[in-house]
Amino acid sequence: MSKHDAKSHARRIHREAILIDGHNDHIMLKCEQGKPIDLMKVNRKYHSDAPRLLKGGMTASLFMVDGHDLARSMMIVERALREIARHPKHLMQVTRTADIRRAKRTGRLGIMLTWESGMALCNNIDILRLAYRLGIRSITLTHFEGGCQFALQGTPSYFGYCTPEDRASFRRTMKGLTSFGRQVVKEMNRLGMLVDLAHINDAAFYDVIEITEKPAVSTHGGVFACAPHARCLTDDQIRAIARTDGLLGIAFYHKFISRKRATVDKIVDQMAYVADLVGIKHVGIGSDFDGLGEGVWPVIRTADRLPTLTEAMVRRGFSDAEIKKVLGGNFLRVLKATIG
Ligand SMILES: [Zn+2]
């Protein structure tokens, strides 16, 4: 296939596919900056906004709307819902997979609200049930915190590069889920919420794997064998997630992709690595757009450049069906099994 043919082939697959992104921080970032959410406004200082996500082929993104502090979370959920209601032609809230299919059919951006941290639950299972009623469909059980009031794990998560030996010790030395954390996982299973293992410490990771009766995911992370960062999953963790029929969303953050020069091809390397280890059905994407901190740009710099990922997968020799699975088909399967 010539370079030009590969490009037009990729464009067709990309257009047909349902794209689901496991993690986007845009709404949270704007709220933290004290700015209106203004999702429809293109602003090139950010990695994403609704017009560029739609241009990049995105069907639905999991948008983080806090989860650390209850009052602030309520405020941001309200603002996000109001913003969605303001643009019914371009945006829609997603609470079930049927909504994602509808977003695809109608050319709108699906917005699934998520919390990143369970601190806002304040050790009260009824708050979780209320969050579900508000449309929160996934919770990343911790952002990093542990051992403090309302944290769902007993020890904070380590963030940074580490040796395989350090990594092996984490599981033994760290404290896993609190008893409330265990209750949260069970209730999320029952309610129909996606349990997200991104950021969790290694002891709590395996606690969740043991407890959950539904697929577990790490929405935005990487492969430890490719980039030895504590936020990336070891082979054993990837196998554990696969056993739940879950997936790993590969993030576009350079530190999770490679210790040297991170490129789009190296993102595809990680996808191929997971596919070889446990099968292509356990790979997804989790961009972390607008969640990398001031002045840090993702490997795929902006949401409108998402087709370059599909081109790279075509060049690598992934089949059309495999590419569609990675872009969103796998997430759709996992969401069907969790949120319905
Ligand atoms: Zn995160």
Boltz pocket constraint, residues with backbone or C-beta under 6 A from the ligand:
constraints:
  - pocket:
      binder: B
      contacts: [[A, 116], [A, 198], [A, 199], [A, 220], [A, 291]]
      max_distance: 6.0
